[in-house]
């Protein structure tokens, strides 16, 4: 079984844990006089040190794969996209760790959400490189068209020459690419068990929603509502943020290995096993 496929069981078990954790968080008060739970070094669970150390192991693995690209005569589009997506995930998760240390877990979840999206894209690239590239081009074109249309709808005092060239480009692009569509992360993640985490983080961190906005209104002991930019979080959310960030990066490393070097392991299986032990699964 390929390494990328062997991780599916880890993702499914973790998904069940996430759902239960969210239920527990929603039913339990974690606020003290409108303040976030006290933290040590910005993060507040017993296993944070272990997860922080393990995150470093996973990040170092990602960097080692990128270093190999320098000696791999990478000149193909597929390889370049694969390494770029891995590099983006390393950047995103490194940023998330900085935010976690500062106690900004909600903001860290936004970046882990981006890591999950990168992993969806990598697996789509591996499944059908040509189709993925076509979708990526269409997505870029569709967003450029939308920006142009919005510009005309909202801008004032538009230079006539600029307006004329933009109208011509919009007309030509819609004739040549009438079916250009934005990429749907949900469709890109079809069959991927980690989509549940992506959707959860979209709701509780990535977008303004009832769930995410409710974080910022708290009540003191007298029941008076107060509003805070330091959104309180549950300890389970801290661990979940580490878990999903690590899992997305592990899967990204494995997918690049399989895509570029046709390798199913190269040290990644050991990391997967350590991940499982941290989850208490093995």
C-alpha positions as a Markdown table, in Angstrom:
| # | Residue | x | y | z |
|---|---|---|---|---|
| 1 | Unk | 0.0 | 0.0 | 0.0 |
| 2 | Unk | 1.3 | 3.4 | -0.9 |
| 3 | Unk | 2.3 | 5.7 | 2.0 |
| 4 | Unk | -0.2 | 8.3 | 0.9 |
| 5 | Unk | -3.0 | 5.7 | 1.1 |
| 6 | Unk | -1.8 | 4.2 | 4.3 |
| 7 | Unk | -2.4 | 7.5 | 6.1 |
| 8 | Unk | -6.2 | 7.4 | 5.4 |
| 9 | Unk | -6.8 | 5.3 | 8.5 |
| 10 | Unk | -5.0 | 7.9 | 10.6 |
| 11 | Unk | -7.1 | 10.7 | 9.1 |
| 12 | Unk | -10.4 | 8.9 | 9.7 |
| 13 | Unk | -9.7 | 8.1 | 13.3 |
| 14 | Unk | -8.6 | 11.7 | 13.9 |
| 15 | Unk | -11.7 | 12.9 | 12.2 |
| 16 | Unk | -13.9 | 11.1 | 14.8 |
| 17 | Unk | -11.8 | 12.6 | 17.5 |
| 18 | Unk | -12.2 | 16.1 | 16.1 |
| 19 | Unk | -16.0 | 15.8 | 16.0 |
| 20 | Unk | -16.1 | 14.7 | 19.6 |
| 21 | Unk | -13.8 | 17.4 | 20.6 |
| 22 | Unk | -15.9 | 20.1 | 19.0 |
| 23 | Unk | -19.0 | 18.7 | 20.8 |
| 24 | Unk | -17.2 | 18.9 | 24.1 |
| 25 | Unk | -15.9 | 22.4 | 23.4 |
| 26 | Unk | -19.4 | 23.7 | 22.5 |
| 27 | Unk | -20.9 | 22.3 | 25.7 |
| 28 | Unk | -18.3 | 23.4 | 28.1 |
| 29 | Unk | -17.5 | 26.9 | 29.4 |
| 30 | Unk | -13.8 | 27.8 | 29.0 |
| 31 | Unk | -14.0 | 31.4 | 29.9 |
| 32 | Unk | -12.9 | 33.1 | 33.1 |
| 33 | Unk | -14.2 | 36.6 | 33.6 |
| 34 | Unk | -14.1 | 37.1 | 29.8 |
| 35 | Unk | -10.5 | 36.1 | 29.6 |
| 36 | Unk | -8.8 | 33.2 | 27.8 |
| 37 | Unk | -7.7 | 30.2 | 29.8 |
| 38 | Unk | -4.2 | 30.9 | 31.3 |
| 39 | Unk | -1.4 | 29.5 | 29.2 |
| 40 | Unk | 2.2 | 28.6 | 29.5 |
| 41 | Unk | 4.3 | 30.1 | 26.7 |
| 42 | Unk | 1.0 | 30.9 | 24.8 |
| 43 | Unk | -0.3 | 27.3 | 24.6 |
| 44 | Unk | -2.1 | 25.5 | 27.3 |
| 45 | Unk | -2.2 | 21.7 | 27.2 |
| 46 | Unk | -0.1 | 19.0 | 28.8 |
| 47 | Unk | 1.1 | 17.6 | 25.4 |
| 48 | Unk | 2.1 | 20.9 | 23.8 |
| 49 | Unk | 5.9 | 20.3 | 24.3 |
| 50 | Unk | 5.6 | 16.9 | 22.6 |
| 51 | Unk | 3.6 | 18.3 | 19.7 |
| 52 | Unk | 6.0 | 21.2 | 19.3 |
| 53 | Unk | 9.0 | 18.9 | 19.2 |
| 54 | Unk | 7.2 | 16.6 | 16.7 |
| 55 | Unk | 6.3 | 19.5 | 14.5 |
| 56 | Unk | 10.0 | 20.3 | 14.2 |
| 57 | Unk | 10.6 | 16.8 | 13.1 |
| 58 | Unk | 8.0 | 17.0 | 10.4 |
| 59 | Unk | 9.2 | 20.4 | 9.2 |
| 60 | Unk | 12.8 | 19.2 | 9.0 |
| 61 | Unk | 11.6 | 16.3 | 6.9 |
| 62 | Unk | 9.9 | 18.8 | 4.5 |
| 63 | Unk | 13.0 | 20.9 | 4.2 |
| 64 | Unk | 15.1 | 17.8 | 3.5 |
| 65 | Unk | 12.8 | 17.0 | 0.6 |
| 66 | Unk | 13.1 | 20.5 | -0.8 |
| 67 | Unk | 16.9 | 20.3 | -0.5 |
| 68 | Unk | 16.8 | 17.2 | -2.6 |
| 69 | Unk | 15.1 | 19.2 | -5.4 |
| 70 | Unk | 18.3 | 21.1 | -6.0 |
| 71 | Unk | 20.0 | 17.9 | -7.1 |
| 72 | Unk | 17.0 | 16.4 | -9.0 |
| 73 | Unk | 17.2 | 18.4 | -12.3 |
| 74 | Unk | 13.7 | 19.7 | -11.8 |
| 75 | Unk | 12.5 | 21.3 | -15.0 |
| 76 | Unk | 9.1 | 19.8 | -15.4 |
| 77 | Unk | 5.8 | 21.7 | -14.5 |
| 78 | Unk | 4.5 | 18.9 | -12.4 |
| 79 | Unk | 7.7 | 18.7 | -10.3 |
| 80 | Unk | 7.8 | 22.5 | -9.9 |
| 81 | Unk | 4.2 | 22.6 | -8.7 |
| 82 | Unk | 4.8 | 19.8 | -6.2 |
| 83 | Unk | 7.8 | 21.4 | -4.6 |
| 84 | Unk | 6.0 | 24.8 | -4.6 |
| 85 | Unk | 3.0 | 23.4 | -2.8 |
| 86 | Unk | 5.3 | 21.7 | -0.2 |
| 87 | Unk | 7.2 | 24.9 | 0.3 |
| 88 | Unk | 4.0 | 26.8 | 0.8 |
| 89 | Unk | 2.9 | 24.2 | 3.4 |
| 90 | Unk | 6.2 | 24.6 | 5.3 |
| 91 | Unk | 5.8 | 28.3 | 5.3 |
| 92 | Unk | 2.2 | 28.1 | 6.5 |
| 93 | Unk | 2.8 | 25.6 | 9.3 |
| 94 | Unk | 5.9 | 27.5 | 10.5 |
| 95 | Unk | 3.8 | 30.6 | 10.7 |
| 96 | Unk | 1.1 | 28.7 | 12.6 |
| 97 | Unk | 3.7 | 27.5 | 15.2 |
| 98 | Unk | 4.8 | 31.1 | 15.8 |
| 99 | Unk | 1.2 | 32.1 | 16.3 |
| 100 | Unk | 0.6 | 29.1 | 18.6 |
| 101 | Unk | 3.5 | 30.2 | 20.8 |
| 102 | Unk | 2.0 | 33.7 | 21.0 |
| 103 | Unk | -1.3 | 32.2 | 22.1 |
| 104 | Unk | -3.1 | 33.2 | 18.8 |
| 105 | Unk | -4.6 | 29.8 | 18.2 |
| 106 | Unk | -7.5 | 31.0 | 16.1 |
| 107 | Unk | -5.1 | 32.7 | 13.7 |
| 108 | Unk | -2.9 | 29.6 | 13.7 |
| 109 | Unk | -6.0 | 27.5 | 12.6 |
| 110 | Unk | -6.3 | 29.8 | 9.6 |
| 111 | Unk | -2.8 | 28.8 | 8.5 |
| 112 | Unk | -3.3 | 25.1 | 9.2 |
| 113 | Unk | -6.5 | 25.4 | 7.1 |
| 114 | Unk | -4.2 | 26.6 | 4.3 |
| 115 | Unk | -1.9 | 23.6 | 4.9 |
| 116 | Unk | -4.9 | 21.2 | 4.4 |
| 117 | Unk | -5.8 | 23.0 | 1.2 |
| 118 | Unk | -2.2 | 22.6 | -0.1 |
| 119 | Unk | -2.4 | 18.9 | 0.6 |
| 120 | Unk | -5.7 | 18.6 | -1.3 |
| 121 | Unk | -4.0 | 20.3 | -4.3 |
| 122 | Unk | -1.0 | 18.0 | -4.0 |
| 123 | Unk | -3.0 | 14.9 | -4.1 |
| 124 | Unk | -5.1 | 16.2 | -7.1 |
| 125 | Unk | -1.8 | 17.0 | -8.8 |
| 126 | Unk | -0.6 | 13.4 | -8.2 |
| 127 | Unk | -3.8 | 11.9 | -9.4 |
| 128 | Unk | -3.9 | 13.8 | -12.7 |
| 129 | Unk | -1.2 | 16.4 | -13.3 |
| 130 | Unk | -2.6 | 17.7 | -16.6 |
| 131 | Unk | -6.1 | 18.1 | -15.2 |
| 132 | Unk | -4.8 | 19.9 | -12.1 |
| 133 | Unk | -2.8 | 22.3 | -14.2 |
| 134 | Unk | -5.8 | 23.1 | -16.3 |
| 135 | Unk | -7.9 | 23.7 | -13.2 |
| 136 | Unk | -5.2 | 25.9 | -11.7 |
| 137 | Unk | -5.0 | 28.1 | -14.9 |
| 138 | Unk | -8.8 | 28.3 | -15.1 |
| 139 | Unk | -9.0 | 29.3 | -11.4 |
| 140 | Unk | -6.5 | 32.1 | -11.9 |
| 141 | Unk | -8.3 | 33.3 | -15.0 |
| 142 | Unk | -11.7 | 33.3 | -13.4 |
| 143 | Unk | -10.4 | 35.4 | -10.4 |
| 144 | Unk | -8.8 | 37.9 | -12.9 |
| 145 | Unk | -12.1 | 38.2 | -14.7 |
| 146 | Unk | -13.9 | 38.8 | -11.4 |
| 147 | Unk | -11.4 | 41.5 | -10.3 |
| 148 | Unk | -11.8 | 43.2 | -13.6 |
| 149 | Unk | -15.6 | 43.2 | -13.4 |
| 150 | Unk | -15.5 | 44.4 | -9.8 |
| 151 | Unk | -13.1 | 47.2 | -10.8 |
| 152 | Unk | -15.7 | 48.5 | -13.3 |
| 153 | Unk | -18.5 | 48.2 | -10.8 |
| 154 | Unk | -16.8 | 50.2 | -8.0 |
| 155 | Unk | -13.9 | 52.3 | -9.4 |
| 156 | Unk | -14.4 | 56.0 | -10.1 |
| 157 | Unk | -12.5 | 58.2 | -12.5 |
| 158 | Unk | -11.2 | 55.3 | -14.5 |
| 159 | Unk | -8.6 | 56.2 | -17.2 |
| 160 | Unk | -10.3 | 55.7 | -20.5 |
| 161 | Unk | -7.3 | 53.9 | -22.1 |
| 162 | Unk | -7.1 | 51.5 | -19.1 |
| 163 | Unk | -10.8 | 50.9 | -19.2 |
| 164 | Unk | -10.8 | 50.2 | -22.9 |
| 165 | Unk | -7.9 | 47.7 | -22.7 |
| 166 | Unk | -9.5 | 46.0 | -19.7 |
| 167 | Unk | -12.9 | 45.7 | -21.5 |
| 168 | Unk | -11.2 | 44.2 | -24.5 |
| 169 | Unk | -9.3 | 41.7 | -22.4 |
| 170 | Unk | -12.5 | 40.7 | -20.5 |
| 171 | Unk | -14.4 | 40.2 | -23.7 |
| 172 | Unk | -11.7 | 38.2 | -25.3 |
| 173 | Unk | -11.0 | 36.0 | -22.2 |
| 174 | Unk | -14.7 | 35.1 | -21.9 |
| 175 | Unk | -14.9 | 34.2 | -25.5 |
| 176 | Unk | -11.8 | 32.0 | -25.4 |
| 177 | Unk | -12.5 | 30.6 | -22.0 |
| 178 | Unk | -16.3 | 30.6 | -21.4 |
| 179 | Unk | -16.1 | 27.8 | -18.9 |
| 180 | Unk | -13.4 | 29.1 | -16.6 |
| 181 | Unk | -14.2 | 28.2 | -13.0 |
| 182 | Unk | -12.8 | 28.8 | -9.6 |
| 183 | Unk | -11.4 | 25.8 | -7.8 |
| 184 | Unk | -13.6 | 24.3 | -5.2 |
| 185 | Unk | -11.6 | 22.9 | -2.2 |
| 186 | Unk | -14.5 | 20.6 | -1.4 |
| 187 | Unk | -14.4 | 19.0 | -4.9 |
| 188 | Unk | -10.6 | 19.0 | -4.9 |
| 189 | Unk | -10.7 | 17.1 | -1.6 |
| 190 | Unk | -13.2 | 14.5 | -2.7 |
| 191 | Unk | -12.7 | 11.3 | -0.8 |
| 192 | Unk | -10.1 | 12.9 | 1.5 |
| 193 | Unk | -10.9 | 12.3 | 5.2 |
| 194 | Unk | -9.1 | 15.5 | 6.2 |
| 195 | Unk | -11.8 | 17.7 | 4.6 |
| 196 | Unk | -13.8 | 17.6 | 7.8 |
| 197 | Unk | -11.0 | 19.5 | 9.5 |
| 198 | Unk | -10.8 | 22.0 | 6.7 |
| 199 | Unk | -14.5 | 22.7 | 6.9 |
| 200 | Unk | -14.4 | 23.0 | 10.7 |
| 201 | Unk | -11.5 | 25.5 | 10.6 |
| 202 | Unk | -13.3 | 27.4 | 7.9 |
| 203 | Unk | -16.3 | 27.8 | 10.2 |
| 204 | Unk | -14.5 | 28.5 | 13.5 |
| 205 | Unk | -11.5 | 30.5 | 12.3 |
| 206 | Unk | -11.2 | 31.1 | 8.5 |
| 207 | Unk | -14.5 | 32.9 | 7.9 |
| 208 | Unk | -16.7 | 35.3 | 9.7 |
| 209 | Unk | -19.5 | 33.0 | 10.9 |
| 210 | Unk | -21.8 | 32.5 | 13.8 |
| 211 | Unk | -19.2 | 30.1 | 15.3 |
| 212 | Unk | -16.2 | 32.3 | 14.8 |
| 213 | Unk | -17.9 | 35.5 | 15.9 |
| 214 | Unk | -19.2 | 33.9 | 19.0 |
| 215 | Unk | -15.7 | 33.5 | 20.2 |
| 216 | Unk | -15.3 | 37.2 | 20.6 |
| 217 | Unk | -18.4 | 37.8 | 22.9 |
| 218 | Unk | -17.9 | 36.6 | 26.4 |
| 219 | Unk | -19.7 | 37.1 | 29.7 |
| 220 | Unk | -18.1 | 38.0 | 33.0 |
| 221 | Unk | -19.2 | 36.5 | 36.3 |
| 222 | Unk | -22.1 | 38.9 | 36.5 |
| 223 | Unk | -23.4 | 37.8 | 33.1 |
| 224 | Unk | -22.5 | 41.1 | 31.4 |
| 225 | Unk | -21.4 | 40.6 | 27.7 |
| 226 | Unk | -17.9 | 41.8 | 26.9 |
| 227 | Unk | -16.1 | 41.8 | 23.6 |
| 228 | Unk | -12.4 | 40.7 | 23.1 |
| 229 | Unk | -10.0 | 40.5 | 20.2 |
| 230 | Unk | -8.3 | 37.7 | 22.1 |
| 231 | Unk | -10.7 | 34.9 | 21.3 |
| 232 | Unk | -10.8 | 32.3 | 24.0 |
| 233 | Unk | -10.1 | 28.7 | 22.9 |
| 234 | Unk | -10.5 | 25.3 | 24.3 |
| 235 | Unk | -7.5 | 23.1 | 25.1 |
| 236 | Unk | -8.7 | 20.5 | 22.7 |
| 237 | Unk | -8.5 | 23.0 | 19.9 |
| 238 | Unk | -4.9 | 23.6 | 20.6 |
| 239 | Unk | -4.1 | 19.9 | 20.3 |
| 240 | Unk | -6.3 | 19.6 | 17.2 |
| 241 | Unk | -4.4 | 22.5 | 15.5 |
| 242 | Unk | -1.1 | 20.7 | 16.1 |
| 243 | Unk | -2.5 | 17.4 | 14.9 |
| 244 | Unk | -4.0 | 18.6 | 11.7 |
| 245 | Unk | -1.0 | 20.8 | 10.9 |
| 246 | Unk | 1.3 | 17.8 | 11.4 |
| 247 | Unk | -0.9 | 15.4 | 9.5 |
| 248 | Unk | -1.3 | 17.7 | 6.5 |
| 249 | Unk | 2.5 | 18.2 | 6.3 |
| 250 | Unk | 3.2 | 14.5 | 6.6 |
| 251 | Unk | 0.8 | 13.7 | 3.8 |
| 252 | Unk | 2.3 | 16.5 | 1.7 |
| 253 | Unk | 5.8 | 15.1 | 2.2 |
| 254 | Unk | 4.7 | 11.6 | 1.3 |
| 255 | Unk | 2.8 | 12.7 | -1.8 |
| 256 | Unk | 5.8 | 14.6 | -3.1 |
| 257 | Unk | 8.0 | 11.6 | -2.5 |
| 258 | Unk | 5.7 | 9.4 | -4.4 |
| 259 | Unk | 5.2 | 11.9 | -7.2 |
| 260 | Unk | 8.8 | 12.8 | -7.8 |
| 261 | Unk | 10.8 | 9.8 | -6.7 |
| 262 | Unk | 8.2 | 7.0 | -6.7 |
| 263 | Unk | 9.2 | 6.3 | -3.1 |
| 264 | Unk | 6.6 | 5.1 | -0.6 |
| 265 | Unk | 8.7 | 5.7 | 2.6 |
| 266 | Unk | 12.2 | 7.3 | 2.7 |
| 267 | Unk | 11.8 | 7.8 | 6.5 |
| 268 | Unk | 8.2 | 9.0 | 6.4 |
| 269 | Unk | 6.6 | 5.8 | 7.7 |
| 270 | Unk | 8.6 | 6.3 | 11.0 |
| 271 | Unk | 7.1 | 9.7 | 11.3 |
| 272 | Unk | 3.7 | 8.4 | 10.7 |
| 273 | Unk | 4.1 | 5.8 | 13.5 |
| 274 | Unk | 5.3 | 8.5 | 15.9 |
| 275 | Unk | 2.3 | 10.6 | 14.9 |
| 276 | Unk | 0.1 | 7.7 | 15.8 |
| 277 | Unk | 1.7 | 7.3 | 19.2 |
| 278 | Unk | 1.1 | 11.0 | 19.9 |
| 279 | Unk | -2.5 | 10.4 | 19.1 |
| 280 | Unk | -2.6 | 7.5 | 21.5 |
| 281 | Unk | -3.8 | 5.3 | 18.6 |
| 282 | Unk | -0.9 | 2.8 | 18.6 |
